[in-house]
């Protein structure tokens, strides 16, 4: 019986861990204002803004939450907070999944 419980727990935890962080297709639709600074696919030509393509989705989500919550400061923090204020947690996960799924492009 104990083996069955452990096996079932392992299967359930694996399926939960394998669940995608967000929906990248929805994230593309939810990120129109992001492209002005971060580029259409998360690669920017402006050194003032970070590239988002290929970043870890959880890291991107946590960063956006920190801007929303006022925990990130700096010259662009207010602008980021304003851009993100209309997005809920699911939206942020979707946007994070979209940028995480984009390939990193090496500048030539």
C-alpha positions as CSV (number, residue, x, y, z in Angstrom):
1,X,0.0,0.0,0.0
2,X,2.8,2.4,0.9
3,X,4.5,1.8,-2.5
4,X,1.2,2.5,-4.2
5,X,0.8,5.8,-2.4
6,X,4.4,6.8,-3.1
7,X,4.1,5.9,-6.7
8,X,0.9,7.8,-7.1
9,X,2.4,10.8,-5.4
10,X,5.4,10.7,-7.7
11,X,3.2,10.5,-10.8
12,X,1.0,13.4,-9.7
13,X,4.0,15.6,-8.7
14,X,5.7,14.9,-12.1
15,X,2.6,15.9,-14.0
16,X,2.3,19.1,-12.0
17,X,5.9,19.9,-12.6
18,X,5.7,19.2,-16.3
19,X,2.8,21.7,-16.7
20,X,3.8,24.6,-18.8
21,X,4.3,27.9,-16.9
22,X,1.9,29.9,-19.1
23,X,0.5,30.0,-22.6
24,X,3.0,31.5,-25.0
25,X,0.4,32.0,-27.7
26,X,-1.7,34.0,-25.4
27,X,1.4,35.8,-24.1
28,X,2.2,37.1,-27.6
29,X,-1.3,38.7,-27.8
30,X,-1.0,40.1,-24.3
31,X,2.3,41.9,-24.8
32,X,1.8,44.6,-27.4
33,X,3.3,47.4,-25.3
34,X,6.4,45.3,-24.6
35,X,7.6,45.4,-28.2
36,X,8.4,49.1,-28.1
37,X,11.3,48.6,-25.7
38,X,12.1,44.8,-25.8
39,X,11.5,44.1,-29.5
40,X,8.8,41.9,-31.1
41,X,10.5,38.7,-30.1
42,X,12.3,39.8,-27.0
43,X,15.5,41.0,-28.6
44,X,16.1,44.7,-28.4
45,X,18.5,47.0,-30.3
46,X,18.6,49.5,-27.4
47,X,21.2,48.7,-24.7
48,X,19.0,50.5,-22.1
49,X,16.5,47.7,-22.2
50,X,17.2,44.0,-21.5
51,X,16.6,41.2,-23.9
52,X,13.8,38.9,-22.8
53,X,14.1,36.2,-25.4
54,X,15.1,32.8,-23.9
55,X,15.0,34.0,-20.3
56,X,13.6,31.7,-17.7
57,X,9.8,32.1,-17.5
58,X,9.7,32.1,-13.7
59,X,12.4,34.7,-13.6
60,X,10.4,36.9,-16.0
61,X,7.2,36.4,-14.1
62,X,8.9,37.3,-10.8
63,X,10.5,40.4,-12.3
64,X,7.2,41.6,-13.6
65,X,5.5,40.9,-10.2
66,X,8.3,42.9,-8.5
67,X,7.6,45.9,-10.8
68,X,3.9,45.6,-10.1
69,X,4.5,45.4,-6.3
70,X,6.9,48.4,-6.3
71,X,9.8,46.1,-5.2
72,X,12.0,47.0,-8.2
73,X,13.3,50.5,-8.4
74,X,15.4,52.4,-10.9
75,X,14.9,54.9,-13.7
76,X,12.4,52.7,-15.6
77,X,10.5,51.1,-12.7
78,X,7.6,53.5,-12.8
79,X,7.1,53.0,-16.5
80,X,7.3,49.2,-16.1
81,X,4.8,49.3,-13.2
82,X,2.4,51.4,-15.4
83,X,2.7,49.0,-18.3
84,X,2.0,46.0,-16.1
85,X,-0.7,47.4,-13.9
86,X,-3.5,46.1,-16.1
87,X,-2.2,42.5,-16.2
88,X,-3.2,39.8,-13.7
89,X,-1.0,36.8,-12.6
90,X,-2.2,34.6,-15.5
91,X,-1.4,37.3,-18.0
92,X,2.1,37.7,-16.5
93,X,2.6,33.9,-16.7
94,X,1.5,34.0,-20.4
95,X,3.8,36.9,-21.3
96,X,6.7,35.3,-19.5
97,X,6.0,32.0,-21.3
98,X,6.0,33.9,-24.7
99,X,9.3,35.6,-24.1
100,X,10.9,32.5,-22.6
101,X,10.0,30.5,-25.7
102,X,11.6,33.0,-28.1
103,X,15.0,32.0,-29.5
104,X,18.0,34.1,-28.5
105,X,19.5,35.8,-31.6
106,X,23.3,36.5,-31.6
107,X,24.1,40.0,-33.0
108,X,26.3,39.9,-36.1
